[in-house]
Amino acid sequence: MKEPANDDPLELVAVGNPAGVTEEGDRDTARCIVEEYALTGFSAHDIAELFTSPLYGLPHAIYRRRGDQFVRELITGVFGARR
């Protein structure tokens, strides 16, 4: 495998999430994640699964810190209540 170029748009990039974040910081970050995935066509169900999957480090860290209800309320806030 060849080394990626410095300007390779497909190069993997990791983003850290500092320990000791506030609930407000987690709320803002999680809402941005939900909005970004929603804009790319993910359903509310698909986005909820991202948060529960350890493969998605940042969303999963927020899920572990704040819990299922926290994430579901944010997703509902973006998508609205659908019944």
mmCIF file of the N, C-alpha and C atoms, coordinates in Angstrom:
data_MODEL
# 
_entry.id   MODEL 
# 
loop_
_atom_site.group_PDB 
_atom_site.id 
_atom_site.type_symbol 
_atom_site.label_atom_id 
_atom_site.label_alt_id 
_atom_site.label_comp_id 
_atom_site.label_asym_id 
_atom_site.label_entity_id 
_atom_site.label_seq_id 
_atom_site.pdbx_PDB_ins_code 
_atom_site.Cartn_x 
_atom_site.Cartn_y 
_atom_site.Cartn_z 
_atom_site.occupancy 
_atom_site.B_iso_or_equiv 
_atom_site.pdbx_formal_charge 
_atom_site.auth_seq_id 
_atom_site.auth_comp_id 
_atom_site.auth_asym_id 
_atom_site.auth_atom_id 
_atom_site.pdbx_PDB_model_num 
ATOM 1   N N  . MET A 1 1  ? 0.849   -1.179 0.000  1.00 0.00 ? 1  MET A N  1 
ATOM 2   C CA . MET A 1 1  ? 0.000   0.000  0.000  1.00 0.00 ? 1  MET A CA 1 
ATOM 3   C C  . MET A 1 1  ? 0.895   1.242  0.000  1.00 0.00 ? 1  MET A C  1 
ATOM 4   N N  . LYS A 1 2  ? 0.580   2.188  -0.839 1.00 0.00 ? 2  LYS A N  1 
ATOM 5   C CA . LYS A 1 2  ? 1.384   3.407  -0.901 1.00 0.00 ? 2  LYS A CA 1 
ATOM 6   C C  . LYS A 1 2  ? 0.987   4.378  0.209  1.00 0.00 ? 2  LYS A C  1 
ATOM 7   N N  . GLU A 1 3  ? 1.906   5.243  0.572  1.00 0.00 ? 3  GLU A N  1 
ATOM 8   C CA . GLU A 1 3  ? 1.658   6.259  1.583  1.00 0.00 ? 3  GLU A CA 1 
ATOM 9   C C  . GLU A 1 3  ? 0.706   7.318  1.018  1.00 0.00 ? 3  GLU A C  1 
ATOM 10  N N  . PRO A 1 4  ? -0.258  7.800  1.807  1.00 0.00 ? 4  PRO A N  1 
ATOM 11  C CA . PRO A 1 4  ? -1.173  8.840  1.299  1.00 0.00 ? 4  PRO A CA 1 
ATOM 12  C C  . PRO A 1 4  ? -0.450  10.170 1.139  1.00 0.00 ? 4  PRO A C  1 
ATOM 13  N N  . ALA A 1 5  ? -0.886  10.929 0.168  1.00 0.00 ? 5  ALA A N  1 
ATOM 14  C CA . ALA A 1 5  ? -0.334  12.267 -0.036 1.00 0.00 ? 5  ALA A CA 1 
ATOM 15  C C  . ALA A 1 5  ? -0.792  13.178 1.101  1.00 0.00 ? 5  ALA A C  1 
ATOM 16  N N  . ASN A 1 6  ? -0.067  14.268 1.329  1.00 0.00 ? 6  ASN A N  1 
ATOM 17  C CA . ASN A 1 6  ? -0.403  15.203 2.402  1.00 0.00 ? 6  ASN A CA 1 
ATOM 18  C C  . ASN A 1 6  ? -1.795  15.805 2.254  1.00 0.00 ? 6  ASN A C  1 
ATOM 19  N N  . ASP A 1 7  ? -2.276  15.925 1.023  1.00 0.00 ? 7  ASP A N  1 
ATOM 20  C CA . ASP A 1 7  ? -3.583  16.536 0.798  1.00 0.00 ? 7  ASP A CA 1 
ATOM 21  C C  . ASP A 1 7  ? -4.648  15.504 0.411  1.00 0.00 ? 7  ASP A C  1 
ATOM 22  N N  . ASP A 1 8  ? -4.432  14.235 0.761  1.00 0.00 ? 8  ASP A N  1 
ATOM 23  C CA . ASP A 1 8  ? -5.368  13.164 0.418  1.00 0.00 ? 8  ASP A CA 1 
ATOM 24  C C  . ASP A 1 8  ? -6.677  13.347 1.186  1.00 0.00 ? 8  ASP A C  1 
ATOM 25  N N  . PRO A 1 9  ? -7.796  13.608 0.489  1.00 0.00 ? 9  PRO A N  1 
ATOM 26  C CA . PRO A 1 9  ? -9.071  13.833 1.180  1.00 0.00 ? 9  PRO A CA 1 
ATOM 27  C C  . PRO A 1 9  ? -9.649  12.566 1.799  1.00 0.00 ? 9  PRO A C  1 
ATOM 28  N N  . LEU A 1 10 ? -9.134  11.400 1.451  1.00 0.00 ? 10 LEU A N  1 
ATOM 29  C CA . LEU A 1 10 ? -9.663  10.148 1.985  1.00 0.00 ? 10 LEU A CA 1 
ATOM 30  C C  . LEU A 1 10 ? -8.820  9.588  3.123  1.00 0.00 ? 10 LEU A C  1 
ATOM 31  N N  . GLU A 1 11 ? -7.798  10.326 3.521  1.00 0.00 ? 11 GLU A N  1 
ATOM 32  C CA . GLU A 1 11 ? -6.963  9.878  4.629  1.00 0.00 ? 11 GLU A CA 1 
ATOM 33  C C  . GLU A 1 11 ? -7.787  9.877  5.914  1.00 0.00 ? 11 GLU A C  1 
ATOM 34  N N  . LEU A 1 12 ? -7.645  8.822  6.729  1.00 0.00 ? 12 LEU A N  1 
ATOM 35  C CA . LEU A 1 12 ? -8.376  8.740  7.988  1.00 0.00 ? 12 LEU A CA 1 
ATOM 36  C C  . LEU A 1 12 ? -7.870  9.791  8.961  1.00 0.00 ? 12 LEU A C  1 
ATOM 37  N N  . VAL A 1 13 ? -8.794  10.432 9.644  1.00 0.00 ? 13 VAL A N  1 
ATOM 38  C CA . VAL A 1 13 ? -8.450  11.459 10.620 1.00 0.00 ? 13 VAL A CA 1 
ATOM 39  C C  . VAL A 1 13 ? -9.200  11.160 11.907 1.00 0.00 ? 13 VAL A C  1 
ATOM 40  N N  . ALA A 1 14 ? -8.514  11.176 13.016 1.00 0.00 ? 14 ALA A N  1 
ATOM 41  C CA . ALA A 1 14 ? -9.156  10.959 14.312 1.00 0.00 ? 14 ALA A CA 1 
ATOM 42  C C  . ALA A 1 14 ? -9.362  12.299 15.001 1.00 0.00 ? 14 ALA A C  1 
ATOM 43  N N  . VAL A 1 15 ? -10.456 12.396 15.716 1.00 0.00 ? 15 VAL A N  1 
ATOM 44  C CA . VAL A 1 15 ? -10.765 13.601 16.466 1.00 0.00 ? 15 VAL A CA 1 
ATOM 45  C C  . VAL A 1 15 ? -10.920 13.209 17.927 1.00 0.00 ? 15 VAL A C  1 
ATOM 46  N N  . GLY A 1 16 ? -10.162 13.843 18.780 1.00 0.00 ? 16 GLY A N  1 
ATOM 47  C CA . GLY A 1 16 ? -10.244 13.540 20.199 1.00 0.00 ? 16 GLY A CA 1 
ATOM 48  C C  . GLY A 1 16 ? -11.406 14.249 20.865 1.00 0.00 ? 16 GLY A C  1 
ATOM 49  N N  . ASN A 1 17 ? -11.845 13.665 21.962 1.00 0.00 ? 17 ASN A N  1 
ATOM 50  C CA . ASN A 1 17 ? -12.894 14.273 22.772 1.00 0.00 ? 17 ASN A CA 1 
ATOM 51  C C  . ASN A 1 17 ? -12.351 14.350 24.188 1.00 0.00 ? 17 ASN A C  1 
ATOM 52  N N  . PRO A 1 18 ? -12.039 15.554 24.651 1.00 0.00 ? 18 PRO A N  1 
ATOM 53  C CA . PRO A 1 18 ? -11.367 15.669 25.941 1.00 0.00 ? 18 PRO A CA 1 
ATOM 54  C C  . PRO A 1 18 ? -12.209 15.149 27.107 1.00 0.00 ? 18 PRO A C  1 
ATOM 55  N N  . ALA A 1 19 ? -11.517 14.559 28.085 1.00 0.00 ? 19 ALA A N  1 
ATOM 56  C CA . ALA A 1 19 ? -12.208 14.081 29.286 1.00 0.00 ? 19 ALA A CA 1 
ATOM 57  C C  . ALA A 1 19 ? -12.684 15.280 30.091 1.00 0.00 ? 19 ALA A C  1 
ATOM 58  N N  . GLY A 1 20 ? -13.709 15.074 30.852 1.00 0.00 ? 20 GLY A N  1 
ATOM 59  C CA . GLY A 1 20 ? -14.215 16.146 31.700 1.00 0.00 ? 20 GLY A CA 1 
ATOM 60  C C  . GLY A 1 20 ? -15.084 17.144 30.972 1.00 0.00 ? 20 GLY A C  1 
ATOM 61  N N  . VAL A 1 21 ? -15.631 16.751 29.857 1.00 0.00 ? 21 VAL A N  1 
ATOM 62  C CA . VAL A 1 21 ? -16.508 17.653 29.115 1.00 0.00 ? 21 VAL A CA 1 
ATOM 63  C C  . VAL A 1 21 ? -17.803 17.860 29.899 1.00 0.00 ? 21 VAL A C  1 
ATOM 64  N N  . THR A 1 22 ? -18.413 18.973 29.658 1.00 0.00 ? 22 THR A N  1 
ATOM 65  C CA . THR A 1 22 ? -19.669 19.296 30.332 1.00 0.00 ? 22 THR A CA 1 
ATOM 66  C C  . THR A 1 22 ? -20.843 18.666 29.597 1.00 0.00 ? 22 THR A C  1 
ATOM 67  N N  . GLU A 1 23 ? -21.973 18.622 30.256 1.00 0.00 ? 23 GLU A N  1 
ATOM 68  C CA . GLU A 1 23 ? -23.179 18.118 29.601 1.00 0.00 ? 23 GLU A CA 1 
ATOM 69  C C  . GLU A 1 23 ? -23.553 19.018 28.425 1.00 0.00 ? 23 GLU A C  1 
ATOM 70  N N  . GLU A 1 24 ? -23.381 20.308 28.596 1.00 0.00 ? 24 GLU A N  1 
ATOM 71  C CA . GLU A 1 24 ? -23.672 21.238 27.499 1.00 0.00 ? 24 GLU A CA 1 
ATOM 72  C C  . GLU A 1 24 ? -22.764 20.968 26.297 1.00 0.00 ? 24 GLU A C  1 
ATOM 73  N N  . GLY A 1 25 ? -21.487 20.701 26.562 1.00 0.00 ? 25 GLY A N  1 
ATOM 74  C CA . GLY A 1 25 ? -20.559 20.386 25.476 1.00 0.00 ? 25 GLY A CA 1 
ATOM 75  C C  . GLY A 1 25 ? -20.941 19.109 24.766 1.00 0.00 ? 25 GLY A C  1 
ATOM 76  N N  . ASP A 1 26 ? -21.309 18.087 25.544 1.00 0.00 ? 26 ASP A N  1 
ATOM 77  C CA . ASP A 1 26 ? -21.767 16.839 24.932 1.00 0.00 ? 26 ASP A CA 1 
ATOM 78  C C  . ASP A 1 26 ? -23.042 17.056 24.125 1.00 0.00 ? 26 ASP A C  1 
ATOM 79  N N  . ARG A 1 27 ? -23.944 17.880 24.649 1.00 0.00 ? 27 ARG A N  1 
ATOM 80  C CA . ARG A 1 27 ? -25.206 18.146 23.941 1.00 0.00 ? 27 ARG A CA 1 
ATOM 81  C C  . ARG A 1 27 ? -24.937 18.830 22.600 1.00 0.00 ? 27 ARG A C  1 
ATOM 82  N N  . ASP A 1 28 ? -24.078 19.839 22.618 1.00 0.00 ? 28 ASP A N  1 
ATOM 83  C CA . ASP A 1 28 ? -23.758 20.555 21.374 1.00 0.00 ? 28 ASP A CA 1 
ATOM 84  C C  . ASP A 1 28 ? -23.070 19.631 20.364 1.00 0.00 ? 28 ASP A C  1 
ATOM 85  N N  . THR A 1 29 ? -22.113 18.849 20.843 1.00 0.00 ? 29 THR A N  1 
ATOM 86  C CA . THR A 1 29 ? -21.381 17.940 19.960 1.00 0.00 ? 29 THR A CA 1 
ATOM 87  C C  . THR A 1 29 ? -22.313 16.884 19.377 1.00 0.00 ? 29 THR A C  1 
ATOM 88  N N  . ALA A 1 30 ? -23.117 16.269 20.239 1.00 0.00 ? 30 ALA A N  1 
ATOM 89  C CA . ALA A 1 30 ? -24.027 15.217 19.785 1.00 0.00 ? 30 ALA A CA 1 
ATOM 90  C C  . ALA A 1 30 ? -25.061 15.766 18.802 1.00 0.00 ? 30 ALA A C  1 
ATOM 91  N N  . ARG A 1 31 ? -25.562 16.968 19.062 1.00 0.00 ? 31 ARG A N  1 
ATOM 92  C CA . ARG A 1 31 ? -26.540 17.555 18.147 1.00 0.00 ? 31 ARG A CA 1 
ATOM 93  C C  . ARG A 1 31 ? -25.913 17.789 16.770 1.00 0.00 ? 31 ARG A C  1 
ATOM 94  N N  . CYS A 1 32 ? -24.673 18.253 16.746 1.00 0.00 ? 32 CYS A N  1 
ATOM 95  C CA . CYS A 1 32 ? -23.977 18.443 15.462 1.00 0.00 ? 32 CYS A CA 1 
ATOM 96  C C  . CYS A 1 32 ? -23.826 17.115 14.726 1.00 0.00 ? 32 CYS A C  1 
ATOM 97  N N  . ILE A 1 33 ? -23.483 16.063 15.459 1.00 0.00 ? 33 ILE A N  1 
ATOM 98  C CA . ILE A 1 33 ? -23.346 14.744 14.850 1.00 0.00 ? 33 ILE A CA 1 
ATOM 99  C C  . ILE A 1 33 ? -24.680 14.305 14.261 1.00 0.00 ? 33 ILE A C  1 
ATOM 100 N N  . VAL A 1 34 ? -25.750 14.441 15.038 1.00 0.00 ? 34 VAL A N  1 
ATOM 101 C CA . VAL A 1 34 ? -27.083 14.037 14.567 1.00 0.00 ? 34 VAL A CA 1 
ATOM 102 C C  . VAL A 1 34 ? -27.465 14.839 13.319 1.00 0.00 ? 34 VAL A C  1 
ATOM 103 N N  . GLU A 1 35 ? -27.253 16.142 13.350 1.00 0.00 ? 35 GLU A N  1 
ATOM 104 C CA . GLU A 1 35 ? -27.613 16.979 12.202 1.00 0.00 ? 35 GLU A CA 1 
ATOM 105 C C  . GLU A 1 35 ? -26.813 16.611 10.962 1.00 0.00 ? 35 GLU A C  1 
ATOM 106 N N  . GLU A 1 36 ? -25.512 16.386 11.120 1.00 0.00 ? 36 GLU A N  1 
ATOM 107 C CA . GLU A 1 36 ? -24.671 16.031 9.973  1.00 0.00 ? 36 GLU A CA 1 
ATOM 108 C C  . GLU A 1 36 ? -25.136 14.733 9.316  1.00 0.00 ? 36 GLU A C  1 
ATOM 109 N N  . TYR A 1 37 ? -25.379 13.708 10.135 1.00 0.00 ? 37 TYR A N  1 
ATOM 110 C CA . TYR A 1 37 ? -25.832 12.437 9.575  1.00 0.00 ? 37 TYR A CA 1 
ATOM 111 C C  . TYR A 1 37 ? -27.241 12.561 8.987  1.00 0.00 ? 37 TYR A C  1 
ATOM 112 N N  . ALA A 1 38 ? -28.093 13.344 9.610  1.00 0.00 ? 38 ALA A N  1 
ATOM 113 C CA . ALA A 1 38 ? -29.442 13.546 9.075  1.00 0.00 ? 38 ALA A CA 1 
ATOM 114 C C  . ALA A 1 38 ? -29.374 14.217 7.700  1.00 0.00 ? 38 ALA A C  1 
ATOM 115 N N  . LEU A 1 39 ? -28.493 15.191 7.558  1.00 0.00 ? 39 LEU A N  1 
ATOM 116 C CA . LEU A 1 39 ? -28.356 15.884 6.277  1.00 0.00 ? 39 LEU A CA 1 
ATOM 117 C C  . LEU A 1 39 ? -27.822 14.979 5.174  1.00 0.00 ? 39 LEU A C  1 
ATOM 118 N N  . THR A 1 40 ? -27.107 13.914 5.545  1.00 0.00 ? 40 THR A N  1 
ATOM 119 C CA . THR A 1 40 ? -26.593 12.994 4.531  1.00 0.00 ? 40 THR A CA 1 
ATOM 120 C C  . THR A 1 40 ? -27.563 11.857 4.240  1.00 0.00 ? 40 THR A C  1 
ATOM 121 N N  . GLY A 1 41 ? -28.748 11.896 4.879  1.00 0.00 ? 41 GLY A N  1 
ATOM 122 C CA . GLY A 1 41 ? -29.783 10.929 4.545  1.00 0.00 ? 41 GLY A CA 1 
ATOM 123 C C  . GLY A 1 41 ? -29.977 9.790  5.527  1.00 0.00 ? 41 GLY A C  1 
ATOM 124 N N  . PHE A 1 42 ? -29.245 9.796  6.634  1.00 0.00 ? 42 PHE A N  1 
ATOM 125 C CA . PHE A 1 42 ? -29.440 8.752  7.643  1.00 0.00 ? 42 PHE A CA 1 
ATOM 126 C C  . PHE A 1 42 ? -30.789 8.947  8.332  1.00 0.00 ? 42 PHE A C  1 
ATOM 127 N N  . SER A 1 43 ? -31.449 7.856  8.668  1.00 0.00 ? 43 SER A N  1 
ATOM 128 C CA . SER A 1 43 ? -32.707 7.934  9.406  1.00 0.00 ? 43 SER A CA 1 
ATOM 129 C C  . SER A 1 43 ? -32.410 8.120  10.891 1.00 0.00 ? 43 SER A C  1 
ATOM 130 N N  . ALA A 1 44 ? -33.435 8.471  11.658 1.00 0.00 ? 44 ALA A N  1 
ATOM 131 C CA . ALA A 1 44 ? -33.274 8.612  13.104 1.00 0.00 ? 44 ALA A CA 1 
ATOM 132 C C  . ALA A 1 44 ? -32.807 7.289  13.712 1.00 0.00 ? 44 ALA A C  1 
ATOM 133 N N  . HIS A 1 45 ? -33.351 6.191  13.226 1.00 0.00 ? 45 HIS A N  1 
ATOM 134 C CA . HIS A 1 45 ? -32.960 4.868  13.720 1.00 0.00 ? 45 HIS A CA 1 
ATOM 135 C C  . HIS A 1 45 ? -31.488 4.585  13.424 1.00 0.00 ? 45 HIS A C  1 
ATOM 136 N N  . ASP A 1 46 ? -31.040 4.883  12.213 1.00 0.00 ? 46 ASP A N  1 
ATOM 137 C CA . ASP A 1 46 ? -29.636 4.665  11.842 1.00 0.00 ? 46 ASP A CA 1 
ATOM 138 C C  . ASP A 1 46 ? -28.699 5.484  12.723 1.00 0.00 ? 46 ASP A C  1 
ATOM 139 N N  . ILE A 1 47 ? -29.071 6.720  13.009 1.00 0.00 ? 47 ILE A N  1 
ATOM 140 C CA . ILE A 1 47 ? -28.232 7.590  13.822 1.00 0.00 ? 47 ILE A CA 1 
ATOM 141 C C  . ILE A 1 47 ? -28.172 7.082  15.257 1.00 0.00 ? 47 ILE A C  1 
ATOM 142 N N  . ALA A 1 48 ? -29.291 6.618  15.776 1.00 0.00 ? 48 ALA A N  1 
ATOM 143 C CA . ALA A 1 48 ? -29.297 6.044  17.133 1.00 0.00 ? 48 ALA A CA 1 
ATOM 144 C C  . ALA A 1 48 ? -28.348 4.858  17.208 1.00 0.00 ? 48 ALA A C  1 
ATOM 145 N N  . GLU A 1 49 ? -28.303 4.055  16.156 1.00 0.00 ? 49 GLU A N  1 
ATOM 146 C CA . GLU A 1 49 ? -27.392 2.905  16.129 1.00 0.00 ? 49 GLU A CA 1 
ATOM 147 C C  . GLU A 1 49 ? -25.925 3.340  16.111 1.00 0.00 ? 49 GLU A C  1 
ATOM 148 N N  . LEU A 1 50 ? -25.627 4.477  15.484 1.00 0.00 ? 50 LEU A N  1 
ATOM 149 C CA . LEU A 1 50 ? -24.243 4.985  15.487 1.00 0.00 ? 50 LEU A CA 1 
ATOM 150 C C  . LEU A 1 50 ? -23.777 5.258  16.911 1.00 0.00 ? 50 LEU A C  1 
ATOM 151 N N  . PHE A 1 51 ? -24.660 5.839  17.705 1.00 0.00 ? 51 PHE A N  1 
ATOM 152 C CA . PHE A 1 51 ? -24.293 6.171  19.077 1.00 0.00 ? 51 PHE A CA 1 
ATOM 153 C C  . PHE A 1 51 ? -24.075 4.923  19.928 1.00 0.00 ? 51 PHE A C  1 
ATOM 154 N N  . THR A 1 52 ? -24.766 3.851  19.629 1.00 0.00 ? 52 THR A N  1 
ATOM 155 C CA . THR A 1 52 ? -24.618 2.637  20.441 1.00 0.00 ? 52 THR A CA 1 
ATOM 156 C C  . THR A 1 52 ? -23.467 1.759  19.979 1.00 0.00 ? 52 THR A C  1 
ATOM 157 N N  . SER A 1 53 ? -22.906 2.049  18.819 1.00 0.00 ? 53 SER A N  1 
ATOM 158 C CA . SER A 1 53 ? -21.824 1.228  18.276 1.00 0.00 ? 53 SER A CA 1 
ATOM 159 C C  . SER A 1 53 ? -20.448 1.728  18.709 1.00 0.00 ? 53 SER A C  1 
ATOM 160 N N  . PRO A 1 54 ? -19.628 0.844  19.291 1.00 0.00 ? 54 PRO A N  1 
ATOM 161 C CA . PRO A 1 54 ? -18.264 1.241  19.666 1.00 0.00 ? 54 PRO A CA 1 
ATOM 162 C C  . PRO A 1 54 ? -17.384 1.595  18.456 1.00 0.00 ? 54 PRO A C  1 
ATOM 163 N N  . LEU A 1 55 ? -17.825 1.265  17.252 1.00 0.00 ? 55 LEU A N  1 
ATOM 164 C CA . LEU A 1 55 ? -17.056 1.601  16.058 1.00 0.00 ? 55 LEU A CA 1 
ATOM 165 C C  . LEU A 1 55 ? -17.042 3.106  15.782 1.00 0.00 ? 55 LEU A C  1 
ATOM 166 N N  . TYR A 1 56 ? -17.985 3.834  16.359 1.00 0.00 ? 56 TYR A N  1 
ATOM 167 C CA . TYR A 1 56 ? -18.076 5.288  16.185 1.00 0.00 ? 56 TYR A CA 1 
ATOM 168 C C  . TYR A 1 56 ? -17.686 5.928  17.515 1.00 0.00 ? 56 TYR A C  1 
ATOM 169 N N  . GLY A 1 57 ? -16.388 6.180  17.677 1.00 0.00 ? 57 GLY A N  1 
ATOM 170 C CA . GLY A 1 57 ? -15.809 6.559  18.962 1.00 0.00 ? 57 GLY A CA 1 
ATOM 171 C C  . GLY A 1 57 ? -16.450 7.738  19.662 1.00 0.00 ? 57 GLY A C  1 
ATOM 172 N N  . LEU A 1 58 ? -16.562 8.866  19.002 1.00 0.00 ? 58 LEU A N  1 
ATOM 173 C CA . LEU A 1 58 ? -17.091 10.057 19.659 1.00 0.00 ? 58 LEU A CA 1 
ATOM 174 C C  . LEU A 1 58 ? -18.567 9.911  20.011 1.00 0.00 ? 58 LEU A C  1 
ATOM 175 N N  . PRO A 1 59 ? -19.433 9.527  19.059 1.00 0.00 ? 59 PRO A N  1 
ATOM 176 C CA . PRO A 1 59 ? -20.837 9.350  19.453 1.00 0.00 ? 59 PRO A CA 1 
ATOM 177 C C  . PRO A 1 59 ? -21.001 8.313  20.564 1.00 0.00 ? 59 PRO A C  1 
ATOM 178 N N  . HIS A 1 60 ? -20.236 7.237  20.490 1.00 0.00 ? 60 HIS A N  1 
ATOM 179 C CA . HIS A 1 60 ? -20.363 6.182  21.493 1.00 0.00 ? 60 HIS A CA 1 
ATOM 180 C C  . HIS A 1 60 ? -19.889 6.658  22.873 1.00 0.00 ? 60 HIS A C  1 
ATOM 181 N N  . ALA A 1 61 ? -18.848 7.475  22.911 1.00 0.00 ? 61 ALA A N  1 
ATOM 182 C CA . ALA A 1 61 ? -18.375 8.024  24.185 1.00 0.00 ? 61 ALA A CA 1 
ATOM 183 C C  . ALA A 1 61 ? -19.457 8.893  24.828 1.00 0.00 ? 61 ALA A C  1 
ATOM 184 N N  . ILE A 1 62 ? -20.122 9.689  24.026 1.00 0.00 ? 62 ILE A N  1 
ATOM 185 C CA . ILE A 1 62 ? -21.216 10.522 24.541 1.00 0.00 ? 62 ILE A CA 1 
ATOM 186 C C  . ILE A 1 62 ? -22.357 9.637  25.029 1.00 0.00 ? 62 ILE A C  1 
ATOM 187 N N  . TYR A 1 63 ? -22.670 8.602  24.266 1.00 0.00 ? 63 TYR A N  1 
ATOM 188 C CA . TYR A 1 63 ? -23.725 7.661  24.655 1.00 0.00 ? 63 TYR A CA 1 
ATOM 189 C C  . TYR A 1 63 ? -23.399 7.007  26.000 1.00 0.00 ? 63 TYR A C  1 
ATOM 190 N N  . ARG A 1 64 ? -22.169 6.591  26.181 1.00 0.00 ? 64 ARG A N  1 
ATOM 191 C CA . ARG A 1 64 ? -21.774 5.945  27.443 1.00 0.00 ? 64 ARG A CA 1 
ATOM 192 C C  . ARG A 1 64 ? -21.837 6.923  28.612 1.00 0.00 ? 64 ARG A C  1 
ATOM 193 N N  . ARG A 1 65 ? -21.458 8.177  28.362 1.00 0.00 ? 65 ARG A N  1 
ATOM 194 C CA . ARG A 1 65 ? -21.471 9.182  29.440 1.00 0.00 ? 65 ARG A CA 1 
ATOM 195 C C  . ARG A 1 65 ? -22.875 9.622  29.803 1.00 0.00 ? 65 ARG A C  1 
ATOM 196 N N  . ARG A 1 66 ? -23.716 9.820  28.800 1.00 0.00 ? 66 ARG A N  1 
ATOM 197 C CA . ARG A 1 66 ? -25.014 10.485 29.027 1.00 0.00 ? 66 ARG A CA 1 
ATOM 198 C C  . ARG A 1 66 ? -26.227 9.563  28.950 1.00 0.00 ? 66 ARG A C  1 
ATOM 199 N N  . GLY A 1 67 ? -26.074 8.426  28.299 1.00 0.00 ? 67 GLY A N  1 
ATOM 200 C CA . GLY A 1 67 ? -27.162 7.458  28.286 1.00 0.00 ? 67 GLY A CA 1 
ATOM 201 C C  . GLY A 1 67 ? -28.087 7.553  27.084 1.00 0.00 ? 67 GLY A C  1 
ATOM 202 N N  . ASP A 1 68 ? -28.925 6.547  26.989 1.00 0.00 ? 68 ASP A N  1 
ATOM 203 C CA . ASP A 1 68 ? -29.836 6.388  25.861 1.00 0.00 ? 68 ASP A CA 1 
ATOM 204 C C  . ASP A 1 68 ? -30.853 7.530  25.765 1.00 0.00 ? 68 ASP A C  1 
ATOM 205 N N  . GLN A 1 69 ? -31.441 7.911  26.890 1.00 0.00 ? 69 GLN A N  1 
ATOM 206 C CA . GLN A 1 69 ? -32.469 8.963  26.886 1.00 0.00 ? 69 GLN A CA 1 
ATOM 207 C C  . GLN A 1 69 ? -31.912 10.280 26.363 1.00 0.00 ? 69 GLN A C  1 
ATOM 208 N N  . PHE A 1 70 ? -30.702 10.621 26.753 1.00 0.00 ? 70 PHE A N  1 
ATOM 209 C CA . PHE A 1 70 ? -30.031 11.843 26.313 1.00 0.00 ? 70 PHE A CA 1 
ATOM 210 C C  . PHE A 1 70 ? -29.927 11.869 24.789 1.00 0.00 ? 70 PHE A C  1 
ATOM 211 N N  . VAL A 1 71 ? -29.461 10.751 24.223 1.00 0.00 ? 71 VAL A N  1 
ATOM 212 C CA . VAL A 1 71 ? -29.283 10.655 22.773 1.00 0.00 ? 71 VAL A CA 1 
ATOM 213 C C  . VAL A 1 71 ? -30.628 10.690 22.063 1.00 0.00 ? 71 VAL A C  1 
ATOM 214 N N  . ARG A 1 72 ? -31.592 9.952  22.556 1.00 0.00 ? 72 ARG A N  1 
ATOM 215 C CA . ARG A 1 72 ? -32.917 9.908  21.909 1.00 0.00 ? 72 ARG A CA 1 
ATOM 216 C C  . ARG A 1 72 ? -33.595 11.276 21.914 1.00 0.00 ? 72 ARG A C  1 
ATOM 217 N N  . GLU A 1 73 ? -33.436 12.030 22.992 1.00 0.00 ? 73 GLU A N  1 
ATOM 218 C CA . GLU A 1 73 ? -34.017 13.379 23.039 1.00 0.00 ? 73 GLU A CA 1 
ATOM 219 C C  . GLU A 1 73 ? -33.385 14.289 21.987 1.00 0.00 ? 73 GLU A C  1 
ATOM 220 N N  . LEU A 1 74 ? -32.074 14.169 21.790 1.00 0.00 ? 74 LEU A N  1 
ATOM 221 C CA . LEU A 1 74 ? -31.409 14.980 20.761 1.00 0.00 ? 74 LEU A CA 1 
ATOM 222 C C  . LEU A 1 74 ? -31.887 14.597 19.360 1.00 0.00 ? 74 LEU A C  1 
ATOM 223 N N  . ILE A 1 75 ? -31.988 13.310 19.119 1.00 0.00 ? 75 ILE A N  1 
ATOM 224 C CA . ILE A 1 75 ? -32.441 12.838 17.808 1.00 0.00 ? 75 ILE A CA 1 
ATOM 225 C C  . ILE A 1 75 ? -33.870 13.303 17.552 1.00 0.00 ? 75 ILE A C  1 
ATOM 226 N N  . THR A 1 76 ? -34.730 13.212 18.555 1.00 0.00 ? 76 THR A N  1 
ATOM 227 C CA . THR A 1 76 ? -36.102 13.688 18.418 1.00 0.00 ? 76 THR A CA 1 
ATOM 228 C C  . THR A 1 76 ? -36.125 15.192 18.172 1.00 0.00 ? 76 THR A C  1 
ATOM 229 N N  . GLY A 1 77 ? -35.218 15.918 18.812 1.00 0.00 ? 77 GLY A N  1 
ATOM 230 C CA . GLY A 1 77 ? -35.141 17.357 18.608 1.00 0.00 ? 77 GLY A CA 1 
ATOM 231 C C  . GLY A 1 77 ? -34.794 17.726 17.185 1.00 0.00 ? 77 GLY A C  1 
ATOM 232 N N  . VAL A 1 78 ? -34.012 16.898 16.524 1.00 0.00 ? 78 VAL A N  1 
ATOM 233 C CA . VAL A 1 78 ? -33.631 17.160 15.131 1.00 0.00 ? 78 VAL A CA 1 
ATOM 234 C C  . VAL A 1 78 ? -34.709 16.667 14.170 1.00 0.00 ? 78 VAL A C  1 
ATOM 235 N N  . PHE A 1 79 ? -35.193 15.461 14.383 1.00 0.00 ? 79 PHE A N  1 
ATOM 236 C CA . PHE A 1 79 ? -36.168 14.868 13.473 1.00 0.00 ? 79 PHE A CA 1 
ATOM 237 C C  . PHE A 1 79 ? -37.609 15.211 13.802 1.00 0.00 ? 79 PHE A C  1 
ATOM 238 N N  . GLY A 1 80 ? -37.887 15.594 15.032 1.00 0.00 ? 80 GLY A N  1 
ATOM 239 C CA . GLY A 1 80 ? -39.247 15.808 15.484 1.00 0.00 ? 80 GLY A CA 1 
ATOM 240 C C  . GLY A 1 80 ? -39.857 14.482 15.904 1.00 0.00 ? 80 GLY A C  1 
ATOM 241 N N  . ALA A 1 81 ? -40.910 14.575 16.685 1.00 0.00 ? 81 ALA A N  1 
ATOM 242 C CA . ALA A 1 81 ? -41.590 13.345 17.142 1.00 0.00 ? 81 ALA A CA 1 
ATOM 243 C C  . ALA A 1 81 ? -42.423 12.790 16.007 1.00 0.00 ? 81 ALA A C  1 
ATOM 244 N N  . ARG A 1 82 ? -42.145 11.550 15.649 1.00 0.00 ? 82 ARG A N  1 
ATOM 245 C CA . ARG A 1 82 ? -42.900 10.887 14.577 1.00 0.00 ? 82 ARG A CA 1 
ATOM 246 C C  . ARG A 1 82 ? -43.611 9.687  15.159 1.00 0.00 ? 82 ARG A C  1 
ATOM 247 N N  . ARG A 1 83 ? -44.861 9.626  14.984 1.00 0.00 ? 83 ARG A N  1 
ATOM 248 C CA . ARG A 1 83 ? -45.642 8.516  15.513 1.00 0.00 ? 83 ARG A CA 1 
ATOM 249 C C  . ARG A 1 83 ? -46.459 7.904  14.413 1.00 0.00 ? 83 ARG A C  1 
# 
